[in-house]
Amino acid sequence: MWTTRRVRKSYGGNVCRHCINDMTYVHLYPKDCVYAPQRDVCPRCKKENKHIVSGFKLSGKWKLLGK
């Protein structure tokens, strides 16, 4: 099952949903993700005020299975 551990190790923190979609070529919707409580700067794309993904719901895990 895919978690954010590999992303945190590569980029020094969790990234936004858009960056996860770019890295995995999977189209995640907001309902597939669990977000951090506050908006922050994404360490991958360096854009400010982004919703940072801290985990995945069951539907997101199924989409990311094997990625």
C-alpha positions as CSV (number, residue, x, y, z in Angstrom):
1,M,0.0,0.0,0.0
2,W,1.3,3.4,-0.9
3,T,1.9,6.0,1.8
4,T,3.5,9.4,2.0
5,R,6.7,8.1,3.5
6,R,8.6,7.9,0.2
7,V,7.5,11.5,-0.7
8,R,8.5,12.9,2.7
9,K,11.9,11.2,2.4
10,S,12.5,12.6,-1.1
11,Y,11.2,16.2,-0.6
12,G,11.6,16.7,3.1
13,G,7.8,16.9,3.8
14,N,4.4,16.1,2.4
15,V,3.4,17.6,-0.9
16,C,0.2,18.8,-2.5
17,R,-2.3,16.6,-4.4
18,H,-1.3,18.1,-7.8
19,C,2.3,17.0,-7.3
20,I,1.3,13.5,-6.2
21,N,-0.8,13.3,-9.4
22,D,2.2,14.4,-11.5
23,M,4.6,11.9,-9.8
24,T,2.3,8.8,-9.9
25,Y,0.2,9.5,-13.1
26,V,-3.0,8.8,-11.1
27,H,-5.9,11.3,-10.9
28,L,-6.6,11.7,-7.2
29,Y,-9.7,13.8,-6.2
30,P,-9.9,15.8,-3.0
31,K,-12.2,13.1,-1.6
32,D,-9.3,10.5,-2.0
33,C,-6.9,12.4,0.3
34,V,-6.5,13.4,3.9
35,Y,-5.1,16.9,4.3
36,A,-3.0,18.7,6.8
37,P,-5.0,21.1,9.0
38,Q,-3.4,24.2,7.6
39,R,-2.3,25.3,4.1
40,D,1.4,25.5,3.6
41,V,4.1,25.8,0.9
42,C,4.6,22.6,-1.1
43,P,8.2,21.4,-1.0
44,R,8.1,20.1,-4.5
45,C,6.4,22.8,-6.6
46,K,7.3,25.6,-4.2
47,K,3.8,27.2,-4.5
48,E,2.4,28.9,-1.4
49,N,-1.0,28.4,0.2
50,K,-1.5,24.8,-1.0
51,H,-3.5,22.0,0.7
52,I,-0.8,19.5,1.7
53,V,-1.7,15.8,1.6
54,S,-0.9,14.0,4.9
55,G,-2.5,10.6,4.0
56,F,-4.9,8.8,1.8
57,K,-8.4,7.5,2.3
58,L,-9.3,4.0,1.2
59,S,-10.3,5.1,-2.3
60,G,-7.0,6.9,-2.7
61,K,-5.0,3.9,-1.5
62,W,-6.8,1.7,-4.1
63,K,-5.9,4.1,-6.8
64,L,-2.2,4.2,-5.7
65,L,-1.9,0.5,-5.2
66,G,1.2,-0.7,-7.0
67,K,2.5,2.8,-7.7
